[in-house]
Amino acid sequence: IAGITQAPTSQILAAGRRMTLRCTQDMRHNAMYWYRQDLGLGLRLIHYSNTAGTTGKGEVPDGYSVSRANTDDFPLTLASAVPSQTSVYFCASSTGGNTEAFFGQGTRLTVV
Amino acid sequence: AQSVTQLGSHVSVSEGALVLLRCNYSSSVPPYLFWYVQYPNQGLQLLLKYTTGATLVKGINGFEAEFKKSETSFHLTKPSAHMSDAAEYFCAVSERANDMRFGAGTRLTVKP
């Protein structure tokens, strides 16, 4: 049982570089999410997608973009990374609405 | 706007003692409330959730939480702590679809 797979598990990235974090789910969930986790701040929603072909902005969307070409994949792109984007990124999915989310193992990103 | 406050960033208990992790929420509509647990280097797992109906919610691993509307609280309890309960715990609120807000988290330490 895979659930949600994120790649890479960790990455060190030079500031100014472009980076795409990958997320794939095999649960056929309609909704997918990207969160960042920072010490003392909990998890904050970056972007979400209710269904394939649609995306929306969360609490902290600046500097990030997403796409949802199909049900299973929801990549997160940092067009030009900055040190403040150093964080642990979690992808999640749910059946939609106010239902519980299922999380991936996370990607630890360090921007230097 | 919805928000969550977790009282105490770090709680330490002895093995066998009561676990009490505090969560207060703010929501303009009847909320959906969740508790998640995060073990080191892993994603979040759902412990329990409150949607409607019974205000005392039982979850996995012996945890339970009580929704108290008058106090806007959703505290998490477990009668007897086990060493394996040591983890980070997050309270979350969702008052509309695809917008789950998390608290800052409480790290639980269990002493032998």
HADDOCK unambig.tbl for C-alpha pairs under 7 A between the chains (distance, minus, plus):
assign (segid A and resid 40 and name CA) (segid B and resid 104 and name CA) 5.22 0.50 0.50
assign (segid A and resid 41 and name CA) (segid B and resid 104 and name CA) 4.62 0.50 0.50
assign (segid A and resid 42 and name CA) (segid B and resid 102 and name CA) 5.99 0.50 0.50
assign (segid A and resid 42 and name CA) (segid B and resid 103 and name CA) 5.51 0.50 0.50
assign (segid A and resid 42 and name CA) (segid B and resid 104 and name CA) 3.80 0.50 0.50
assign (segid A and resid 42 and name CA) (segid B and resid 105 and name CA) 5.73 0.50 0.50
assign (segid A and resid 43 and name CA) (segid B and resid 102 and name CA) 5.69 0.50 0.50
assign (segid A and resid 44 and name CA) (segid B and resid 101 and name CA) 6.99 0.50 0.50
assign (segid A and resid 96 and name CA) (segid B and resid 97 and name CA) 6.96 0.50 0.50
assign (segid A and resid 96 and name CA) (segid B and resid 98 and name CA) 6.84 0.50 0.50
assign (segid A and resid 97 and name CA) (segid B and resid 97 and name CA) 4.15 0.50 0.50
assign (segid A and resid 97 and name CA) (segid B and resid 98 and name CA) 5.97 0.50 0.50
assign (segid A and resid 98 and name CA) (segid B and resid 32 and name CA) 6.83 0.50 0.50
assign (segid A and resid 98 and name CA) (segid B and resid 94 and name CA) 6.22 0.50 0.50
assign (segid A and resid 98 and name CA) (segid B and resid 96 and name CA) 6.47 0.50 0.50
assign (segid A and resid 98 and name CA) (segid B and resid 97 and name CA) 4.94 0.50 0.50
assign (segid A and resid 98 and name CA) (segid B and resid 98 and name CA) 6.51 0.50 0.50
assign (segid A and resid 102 and name CA) (segid B and resid 45 and name CA) 6.98 0.50 0.50
assign (segid A and resid 103 and name CA) (segid B and resid 43 and name CA) 5.45 0.50 0.50
assign (segid A and resid 103 and name CA) (segid B and resid 44 and name CA) 5.71 0.50 0.50
assign (segid A and resid 104 and name CA) (segid B and resid 43 and name CA) 5.45 0.50 0.50
assign (segid A and resid 105 and name CA) (segid B and resid 42 and name CA) 4.95 0.50 0.50
assign (segid A and resid 105 and name CA) (segid B and resid 43 and name CA) 4.41 0.50 0.50
assign (segid A and resid 106 and name CA) (segid B and resid 42 and name CA) 6.93 0.50 0.50
assign (segid A and resid 106 and name CA) (segid B and resid 43 and name CA) 6.09 0.50 0.50
